Amino acid sequence: MKPEDATHQSVRDYITAKQAGDTDTTSRIVREVGERFDTRTTDGTEIAELGEAAWTTELGNQN
């Protein structure tokens, strides 16, 4: 998945961070999206899209 394919800003940010090898940011985004889902401040589309991005985006090397 490419950042421009994502419909949610959080997922675009996740993909960009993961491609850069920034695991601190990816972990924070996963936590924030999970919290929004748990409190029903987002529907299931954001977390589903994040899951797809997690599976299809390779972890880059952190410089």
N, C-alpha and C positions, 0 to 999 in steps of 0.2 A: 504494500500500500504506500502511495506517495502522499505527502502532506496535502497537496492540492485535491486529492481524492476524498479527503475527510470533510464531513459537513459540520463538525464541531471544532471550535478553536482549541479546546483542550486536547483533542486527538491530534490535530496538526502540530501542536506544541510537543506532544508526546513523541510523535514520529521524528521530529527534528532533533529532539534531545536524545532519543535512542540511537539515531544515526550518528550523532556526535559522541556517543559513548557516555553520556551524562546520566548515570544511574541515580544520582540524587534527585534530579528533576523528574525522571520517569517515575520514581517511587512516590514522590510528592503528588504528581498528577494522578496516579492510580489511587492513592489514598483520598484525594479530594473528590474524584469522580465517584468513588465508592461511598463516601460520606453523603454526597448529594443524592445518590441512588437510595441509600438506606433511609434518608429523611424525606424521600419522595419529592425533592426539589428538582429532579430531572426524571425524564421517562427512561425507559430501557434502551432507547436508541443510542444514547451517548455511551453507556457502558458496553453495549454490544459492539459498537464501532471501535471502542478502545480495545476490547478483546481481540478483534480482528487485527488491529494494528500491532498488538503485542505478539501475535503469532506470525505475522507476515513481515515484520520489520527486523532486519538484522541489527545487532548491536555493533556500533562502530567503535573505533579506537579513540579513547579520550586522549587529547594532546596535552 
